Amino acid sequence: MQLLTPTHFHDYELIDCGDFEKLERFGKYITIRPEPQAIWDKKLTQREWDKTAHVKFQSVNSSSGTWKKLKEMPDRWNIEYAVGPAKSGIHLSEDSRQSAVSTLKFRLALTAFKHVGIFPEQAVNWDYIYETVRLFTKSSSSPLSLGEGPGVRLPRVLNLFAYTGAASLAAKAAGADVTHLDSVKQVVTWSRENMELSGLSDIRWMVEDAMTFVKREVKRGKKYNGIILDPPAYGRGTDGEKWKLEESINEMMHHVLSLLDEEEHFLILNTYSLGFSSLIIENMLHGKKDLNIGELYLQSTSGYKLPLGVFGRYRKIKI
């Protein structure tokens, strides 16, 4: 079982966390947001938090709220992340590692749902996606190799519950043919803006219920070389379809696994739900070779480790 945290996200910092809140820096601006997992005491005083922060989220109900600005700052701003050089568990030569770096750019915003448009703990998976796709495209024996001529194609990657698209950008920057799916049109539009900011193009956008889409892809006999899932605890599809993680994820995984290409593939499953164990993921993916399970966390400058979900991932690469 692994514990993974980003180590080179220079535009992000978890400064402190506790008393059900977190103090974070996104680029030049510092936010205070609710965090249900931070049940311990803060290291810094409340006065230090309020003096440091530019803005604080104030909950109105369980799902939404408003932002109180403590210092002048814009409602929207950009940050970036150098994807690739990483601690992803894939070992590249030094020359390959240096040439592998690509800069992803993200627009952030103060939303009514406490989110700002990015989940920084997922950076470890962006690196994993980027380097895995690059190994697919560099494999000399693989039919997926980049180049010219008959039979040459790009690795196909499907990103489900894709939100504002950081994982989609990582796959695209590495050379994949990417399908990005989310049931909320506004966040798909946001994802497109991030793609354009990052100097990328030609991601396939889908606004649809994830379960409906994967069932249709199975019937069509479609195959993907990479599938990424980061489902919410609760959600609704485009036509009101109900999603509840504990009730729906096992069925979803049966469909998803049948969509993976047999020769070369990877899969990443993240879940963020209080009490949801990585052992559940291990049991659903039982028998998968090279399966890694564990927990994602953010290391605070003040010393705390903030848990932010569990993951399972594995890959098959033809070298």
TIPAVO-528508 format. One record per residue (C-alpha): residue number from 1; residue in three letters; x, y, z. Coordinates in steps of 0.05 Angstrom, whole numbers, plus 5000, padded with zeros to 4 digits. Layout:
N
REC;k;r;u;v;w
REC;NUM;ALA;X;Y;Z
...
This chain:
319
REC;k;r;u;v;w
REC;1;MET;5000;5000;5000
REC;2;GLN;5028;5068;4980
REC;3;LEU;5021;5138;5007
REC;4;LEU;5031;5189;4950
REC;5;THR;5037;5264;4951
REC;6;PRO;5059;5316;4899
REC;7;THR;5131;5337;4907
REC;8;HIS;5142;5390;4853
REC;9;PHE;5078;5430;4847
REC;10;HIS;5110;5499;4855
REC;11;ASP;5045;5537;4844
REC;12;TYR;5010;5501;4901
REC;13;GLU;5023;5497;4976
REC;14;LEU;4982;5469;5033
REC;15;ILE;5004;5517;5088
REC;16;ASP;4964;5489;5147
REC;17;CYS;4901;5450;5161
REC;18;GLY;4857;5435;5221
REC;19;ASP;4791;5450;5255
REC;20;PHE;4757;5426;5191
REC;21;GLU;4792;5478;5147
REC;22;LYS;4853;5483;5102
REC;23;LEU;4898;5542;5086
REC;24;GLU;4925;5536;5015
REC;25;ARG;4966;5577;4965
REC;26;PHE;4947;5573;4892
REC;27;GLY;4998;5614;4854
REC;28;LYS;5000;5682;4887
REC;29;TYR;4934;5676;4925
REC;30;ILE;4918;5642;4991
REC;31;THR;4850;5612;5007
REC;32;ILE;4814;5585;5068
REC;33;ARG;4767;5528;5051
REC;34;PRO;4727;5476;5090
REC;35;GLU;4760;5407;5097
REC;36;PRO;4719;5352;5131
REC;37;GLN;4780;5307;5141
REC;38;ALA;4820;5359;5180
REC;39;ILE;4792;5341;5249
REC;40;TRP;4856;5360;5288
REC;41;ASP;4878;5428;5315
REC;42;LYS;4910;5479;5271
REC;43;LYS;4985;5491;5280
REC;44;LEU;4980;5565;5263
REC;45;THR;4934;5612;5302
REC;46;GLN;4868;5636;5272
REC;47;ARG;4898;5706;5271
REC;48;GLU;4956;5680;5228
REC;49;TRP;4907;5646;5181
REC;50;ASP;4864;5709;5172
REC;51;LYS;4925;5753;5164
REC;52;THR;4956;5707;5111
REC;53;ALA;4894;5691;5069
REC;54;HIS;4866;5731;5011
REC;55;VAL;4797;5699;5013
REC;56;LYS;4755;5653;5057
REC;57;PHE;4698;5607;5037
REC;58;GLN;4636;5613;5081
REC;59;SER;4586;5556;5077
REC;60;VAL;4512;5573;5067
REC;61;ASN;4490;5501;5067
REC;62;SER;4521;5432;5058
REC;63;SER;4534;5442;4983
REC;64;SER;4546;5516;4971
REC;65;GLY;4569;5582;5000
REC;66;THR;4602;5649;4987
REC;67;TRP;4672;5676;4987
REC;68;LYS;4693;5733;5034
REC;69;LYS;4754;5771;5008
REC;70;LEU;4804;5790;5062
REC;71;LYS;4852;5822;5013
REC;72;GLU;4847;5846;4942
REC;73;MET;4850;5790;4890
REC;74;PRO;4816;5771;4824
REC;75;ASP;4758;5724;4818
REC;76;ARG;4797;5685;4765
REC;77;TRP;4871;5672;4758
REC;78;ASN;4919;5622;4726
REC;79;ILE;4970;5572;4753
REC;80;GLU;5014;5520;4719
REC;81;TYR;5044;5451;4732
REC;82;ALA;5105;5419;4699
REC;83;VAL;5079;5349;4686
REC;84;GLY;5125;5290;4675
REC;85;PRO;5191;5292;4711
REC;86;ALA;5163;5256;4768
REC;87;LYS;5157;5206;4822
REC;88;SER;5105;5166;4784
REC;89;GLY;5137;5098;4794
REC;90;ILE;5160;5095;4721
REC;91;HIS;5235;5100;4710
REC;92;LEU;5262;5140;4651
REC;93;SER;5333;5156;4633
REC;94;GLU;5357;5226;4653
REC;95;ASP;5355;5249;4580
REC;96;SER;5285;5222;4571
REC;97;ARG;5263;5253;4636
REC;98;GLN;5288;5322;4617
REC;99;SER;5254;5320;4549
REC;100;ALA;5190;5293;4580
REC;101;VAL;5169;5357;4616
REC;102;SER;5107;5393;4591
REC;103;THR;5074;5453;4624
REC;104;LEU;5000;5449;4637
REC;105;LYS;4962;5513;4652
REC;106;PHE;4897;5520;4691
REC;107;ARG;4847;5575;4701
REC;108;LEU;4823;5578;4773
REC;109;ALA;4760;5612;4799
REC;110;LEU;4722;5623;4863
REC;111;THR;4661;5578;4854
REC;112;ALA;4599;5573;4897
REC;113;PHE;4617;5501;4914
REC;114;LYS;4683;5516;4951
REC;115;HIS;4724;5488;4894
REC;116;VAL;4773;5530;4854
REC;117;GLY;4780;5485;4793
REC;118;ILE;4835;5437;4811
REC;119;PHE;4850;5380;4858
REC;120;PRO;4925;5387;4871
REC;121;GLU;4934;5318;4904
REC;122;GLN;4919;5288;4836
REC;123;ALA;4985;5314;4808
REC;124;VAL;5017;5247;4824
REC;125;ASN;4968;5215;4776
REC;126;TRP;4979;5267;4722
REC;127;ASP;5053;5248;4722
REC;128;TYR;5035;5174;4720
REC;129;ILE;4989;5185;4660
REC;130;TYR;5039;5229;4623
REC;131;GLU;5097;5181;4630
REC;132;THR;5056;5119;4616
REC;133;VAL;5028;5148;4551
REC;134;ARG;5099;5169;4531
REC;135;LEU;5123;5098;4542
REC;136;PHE;5065;5073;4499
REC;137;THR;5083;5120;4442
REC;138;LYS;5158;5105;4447
REC;139;SER;5151;5029;4448
REC;140;SER;5184;5006;4383
REC;141;SER;5146;4940;4382
REC;142;SER;5078;4971;4396
REC;143;PRO;5026;4983;4341
REC;144;LEU;5012;5048;4379
REC;145;SER;5079;5080;4362
REC;146;LEU;5077;5152;4337
REC;147;GLY;5099;5164;4266
REC;148;GLU;5076;5158;4194
REC;149;GLY;5050;5099;4156
REC;150;PRO;4993;5048;4156
REC;151;GLY;4971;5020;4224
REC;152;VAL;5001;5077;4264
REC;153;ARG;4953;5109;4314
REC;154;LEU;4954;5146;4380
REC;155;PRO;4939;5113;4447
REC;156;ARG;4866;5122;4463
REC;157;VAL;4852;5150;4533
REC;158;LEU;4783;5159;4565
REC;159;ASN;4775;5206;4624
REC;160;LEU;4709;5196;4661
REC;161;PHE;4681;5244;4713
REC;162;ALA;4735;5289;4684
REC;163;TYR;4718;5356;4718
REC;164;THR;4763;5412;4691
REC;165;GLY;4808;5365;4655
REC;166;ALA;4878;5363;4686
REC;167;ALA;4884;5288;4673
REC;168;SER;4859;5298;4602
REC;169;LEU;4912;5351;4590
REC;170;ALA;4967;5306;4617
REC;171;ALA;4947;5250;4570
REC;172;LYS;4940;5297;4510
REC;173;ALA;5007;5330;4524
REC;174;ALA;5040;5261;4523
REC;175;GLY;5011;5245;4455
REC;176;ALA;4945;5209;4468
REC;177;ASP;4878;5212;4431
REC;178;VAL;4835;5236;4490
REC;179;THR;4761;5231;4503
REC;180;HIS;4739;5275;4562
REC;181;LEU;4671;5263;4594
REC;182;ASP;4633;5300;4648
REC;183;SER;4558;5309;4659
REC;184;VAL;4564;5384;4673
REC;185;LYS;4569;5428;4611
REC;186;GLN;4601;5486;4648
REC;187;VAL;4661;5446;4672
REC;188;VAL;4671;5416;4603
REC;189;THR;4675;5488;4577
REC;190;TRP;4724;5503;4633
REC;191;SER;4766;5443;4611
REC;192;ARG;4768;5469;4540
REC;193;GLU;4795;5535;4566
REC;194;ASN;4850;5498;4604
REC;195;MET;4867;5460;4540
REC;196;GLU;4875;5524;4501
REC;197;LEU;4915;5557;4557
REC;198;SER;4962;5497;4555
REC;199;GLY;4972;5504;4480
REC;200;LEU;4938;5437;4465
REC;201;SER;4881;5418;4418
REC;202;ASP;4836;5363;4392
REC;203;ILE;4810;5333;4457
REC;204;ARG;4742;5300;4445
REC;205;TRP;4690;5331;4492
REC;206;MET;4629;5292;4517
REC;207;VAL;4574;5320;4561
REC;208;GLU;4539;5256;4583
REC;209;ASP;4524;5209;4641
REC;210;ALA;4586;5165;4651
REC;211;MET;4549;5099;4662
REC;212;THR;4507;5110;4600
REC;213;PHE;4568;5125;4558
REC;214;VAL;4610;5065;4580
REC;215;LYS;4552;5017;4569
REC;216;ARG;4544;5043;4498
REC;217;GLU;4619;5038;4486
REC;218;VAL;4618;4965;4509
REC;219;LYS;4562;4949;4460
REC;220;ARG;4602;4982;4404
REC;221;GLY;4663;4941;4420
REC;222;LYS;4707;5002;4433
REC;223;LYS;4775;4994;4466
REC;224;TYR;4818;5044;4503
REC;225;ASN;4891;5041;4523
REC;226;GLY;4879;5083;4585
REC;227;ILE;4818;5097;4629
REC;228;ILE;4817;5147;4686
REC;229;LEU;4760;5151;4736
REC;230;ASP;4753;5202;4792
REC;231;PRO;4679;5194;4811
REC;232;PRO;4643;5236;4864
REC;233;ALA;4609;5206;4925
REC;234;TYR;4543;5230;4897
REC;235;GLY;4522;5259;4830
REC;236;ARG;4471;5265;4774
REC;237;GLY;4478;5251;4700
REC;238;THR;4455;5296;4644
REC;239;ASP;4385;5266;4646
REC;240;GLY;4381;5261;4722
REC;241;GLU;4413;5193;4726
REC;242;LYS;4431;5178;4799
REC;243;TRP;4503;5164;4819
REC;244;LYS;4521;5139;4888
REC;245;LEU;4592;5114;4895
REC;246;GLU;4579;5053;4940
REC;247;GLU;4520;5031;4897
REC;248;SER;4547;5045;4828
REC;249;ILE;4623;5036;4827
REC;250;ASN;4626;4960;4822
REC;251;GLU;4580;4959;4761
REC;252;MET;4620;5016;4730
REC;253;MET;4685;4978;4739
REC;254;HIS;4657;4916;4705
REC;255;HIS;4641;4957;4643
REC;256;VAL;4706;4997;4645
REC;257;LEU;4751;4936;4650
REC;258;SER;4719;4906;4588
REC;259;LEU;4737;4970;4550
REC;260;LEU;4812;4964;4562
REC;261;ASP;4857;4942;4505
REC;262;GLU;4886;4874;4521
REC;263;GLU;4956;4887;4494
REC;264;GLU;4974;4954;4525
REC;265;HIS;4935;4994;4577
REC;266;PHE;4931;5030;4643
REC;267;LEU;4875;5044;4692
REC;268;ILE;4869;5095;4748
REC;269;LEU;4812;5096;4798
REC;270;ASN;4808;5151;4851
REC;271;THR;4754;5157;4904
REC;272;TYR;4743;5211;4955
REC;273;SER;4690;5190;5004
REC;274;LEU;4697;5189;5080
REC;275;GLY;4707;5117;5103
REC;276;PHE;4720;5089;5033
REC;277;SER;4781;5043;5039
REC;278;SER;4834;5028;4987
REC;279;LEU;4821;4954;5004
REC;280;ILE;4753;4962;4970
REC;281;ILE;4790;4982;4907
REC;282;GLU;4838;4923;4916
REC;283;ASN;4779;4875;4921
REC;284;MET;4745;4903;4859
REC;285;LEU;4810;4898;4819
REC;286;HIS;4831;4832;4850
REC;287;GLY;4880;4793;4808
REC;288;LYS;4904;4851;4765
REC;289;LYS;4979;4846;4754
REC;290;ASP;5021;4904;4781
REC;291;LEU;4962;4934;4818
REC;292;ASN;4981;4990;4865
REC;293;ILE;4933;5015;4917
REC;294;GLY;4940;5069;4969
REC;295;GLU;4922;5137;4994
REC;296;LEU;4934;5207;4965
REC;297;TYR;4952;5262;5014
REC;298;LEU;4978;5333;5016
REC;299;GLN;5038;5350;5059
REC;300;SER;5027;5415;5096
REC;301;THR;5083;5464;5109
REC;302;SER;5062;5463;5182
REC;303;GLY;5075;5388;5185
REC;304;TYR;5008;5353;5177
REC;305;LYS;4991;5301;5125
REC;306;LEU;4920;5314;5098
REC;307;PRO;4887;5251;5070
REC;308;LEU;4849;5264;5006
REC;309;GLY;4823;5198;4979
REC;310;VAL;4845;5129;4959
REC;311;PHE;4868;5102;4892
REC;312;GLY;4882;5040;4852
REC;313;ARG;4923;5039;4788
REC;314;TYR;4958;4989;4744
REC;315;ARG;4987;4985;4674
REC;316;LYS;5011;4937;4620
REC;317;ILE;5065;4965;4575
REC;318;LYS;5099;4931;4516
REC;319;ILE;5172;4948;4520
